[in-house]
Amino acid sequence: MSLKDKLRLFVRHNRVILFGRLMFEALCETCSHTKHLGAADMLSDEVKFAADLRIRTHAIEKGMSIGSARVGFGQPKVLALIDDLFLFIRKFPTASIDEAVCVIERYIAYNAGRGCDMPEVKARYEQLLKAYKLRTPLNVGIRELKYSETAEAAQASFDVFSHSRYSIRDFGTDTVVDFKDIIGAIDMARKAPSACNRQPARAHIFKGEAAHKLLDFQGGCKGFANDMQYALLVTADMRQYFINERHQMYVDGGLFAMELLFSLHYKGLATIPLTTSYKSMKTRRMRKEFDIPSYEVPIMIIGVGAFKDEYKVAVSHRNPVEDYYCEHH
Ligand SMILES: Cc1cc2nc3c(=O)[nH]c(=O)nc-3n(C[C@H](O)[C@H](O)[C@H](O)COP(=O)(O)O)c2cc1C
């Protein structure tokens, strides 16, 4: 081997040099994040501000879709959201807040239907309607579904199949999920593509009490965590990637997770993807408490349970198709 090749190998694989190169990459990423992440100057950027409002709007919609939703839940949050919607339309008068307005309307109707009138929210909502003219009424809030129809759709052509999957927060507790179906779904999801076929994904299967402990740690499924029977923590092995591919494991792991969600749906199981996007210290704690190797990055948790015969879901309105593409000529 020539001296030049030896030197190249040394530079490529030496840990100290790698640390320096990664620091440079991290610095470049930090500059981009500092400028573009939602947290940076949120109130003066329409897209960032709208994202914050959408997250909070969706939290209300999600709340209504929980099986045991508390009547009258979340009033302070809804009032705070309405205040910020006022601020948003004052700053960005041409922007649409149709989705938020329709979700709040459904929230008021949902609670009124359960005997909770919420006069303060109603009055503030009516003021909002005076300040903002609704453009397109949207079918948002919750949707009531029948499992018999879902089961049929889950075996139909892909367009019907994929549209019949929803995130479930209203699980059935009478039927026991068969472990064989979990393994069968993982077996199917192995077909997910990965860069250079590296197949870095792994599902850590937590059952019963262990699942509830993980779901409690996750924190985004309060009110329905105990109705799930399994929690699958999907991770990806970062040892298979190199310096230019620092984020590739999230792509490959994410593709596997999506394929697993579809496979579980195909098997007739109710699922919900749950975030594992934490700051570093919480990720470290998760690895320690749940025995996850330090070289695996968490992708997401998939909560798994049984369907009820009749269940409700959050609609989670999708943007029009034109918002999903742009043409380059
Ligand atoms: C990566 C990821 C993380 C999510 N985390 C949560 C969560 O912590 N809690 C929750 O209730 N829903 C969570 N969801 C579910 C989303 O709210 C849901 O996918 C979205 O509203 C679209 O609805 P659908 O899955 O019913 O089509 C998550 C979804 C994804 C993809």
The ligand as an SDF file (V2000), in Angstrom:
LIG
                    3D

 31 33  0  0  0  0  0  0  0  0999 V2000
  -43.0170   10.4400   14.1340 C   0  0  0  0  0  0  0  0  0  0  0  0
  -44.4120   10.6100   14.6760 C   0  0  0  0  0  0  0  0  0  0  0  0
  -44.5900   10.9200   16.0050 C   0  0  0  0  0  0  0  0  0  0  0  0
  -45.8720   11.0420   16.5490 C   0  0  0  0  0  0  0  0  0  0  0  0
  -46.0220   11.2680   17.8940 N   0  0  0  0  0  0  0  0  0  0  0  0
  -47.2580   11.3050   18.4150 C   0  0  0  0  0  0  0  0  0  0  0  0
  -47.4160   11.4430   19.8320 C   0  0  0  0  0  0  0  0  0  0  0  0
  -46.4490   11.5480   20.5890 O   0  0  0  0  0  0  0  0  0  0  0  0
  -48.6810   11.4370   20.3370 N   0  0  0  0  0  0  0  0  0  0  0  0
  -49.7900   11.3100   19.5260 C   0  0  0  0  0  0  0  0  0  0  0  0
  -50.9130   11.3100   20.0390 O   0  0  0  0  0  0  0  0  0  0  0  0
  -49.6630   11.1700   18.1780 N   0  0  0  0  0  0  0  0  0  0  0  0
  -48.4230   11.1580   17.6150 C   0  0  0  0  0  0  0  0  0  0  0  0
  -48.2710   10.9770   16.2550 N   0  0  0  0  0  0  0  0  0  0  0  0
  -49.4610   10.7750   15.4070 C   0  0  0  0  0  0  0  0  0  0  0  0
  -49.7640   11.9860   14.5210 C   0  0  0  0  0  0  0  0  0  0  0  0
  -50.4700   12.9290   15.2630 O   0  0  0  0  0  0  0  0  0  0  0  0
  -50.5810   11.4790   13.3150 C   0  0  0  0  0  0  0  0  0  0  0  0
  -49.7860   10.5770   12.5670 O   0  0  0  0  0  0  0  0  0  0  0  0
  -50.9980   12.6200   12.3760 C   0  0  0  0  0  0  0  0  0  0  0  0
  -51.8970   13.4760   13.0150 O   0  0  0  0  0  0  0  0  0  0  0  0
  -51.6740   12.0490   11.1110 C   0  0  0  0  0  0  0  0  0  0  0  0
  -52.8030   11.2830   11.4770 O   0  0  0  0  0  0  0  0  0  0  0  0
  -53.0020    9.7580   11.0540 P   0  0  0  0  0  0  0  0  0  0  0  0
  -51.8080    8.9850   11.5580 O   0  0  0  0  0  0  0  0  0  0  0  0
  -54.2810    9.3320   11.7430 O   0  0  0  0  0  0  0  0  0  0  0  0
  -53.0980    9.7060    9.5610 O   0  0  0  0  0  0  0  0  0  0  0  0
  -47.0030   10.8900   15.7050 C   0  0  0  0  0  0  0  0  0  0  0  0
  -46.8100   10.5980   14.3390 C   0  0  0  0  0  0  0  0  0  0  0  0
  -45.5370   10.4640   13.8250 C   0  0  0  0  0  0  0  0  0  0  0  0
  -45.3570   10.1180   12.3700 C   0  0  0  0  0  0  0  0  0  0  0  0
  1  2  1  0
  2  3  1  0
  2 30  2  0
  3  4  2  0
  4  5  1  0
  4 28  1  0
  5  6  2  0
  6  7  1  0
  6 13  1  0
  7  8  2  0
  7  9  1  0
  9 10  1  0
 10 11  2  0
 10 12  1  0
 12 13  2  0
 13 14  1  0
 14 15  1  0
 14 28  1  0
 15 16  1  0
 16 17  1  0
 16 18  1  0
 18 19  1  0
 18 20  1  0
 20 21  1  0
 20 22  1  0
 22 23  1  0
 23 24  1  0
 24 25  2  0
 24 26  1  0
 24 27  1  0
 28 29  2  0
 29 30  1  0
 30 31  1  0
M  END
$$$$
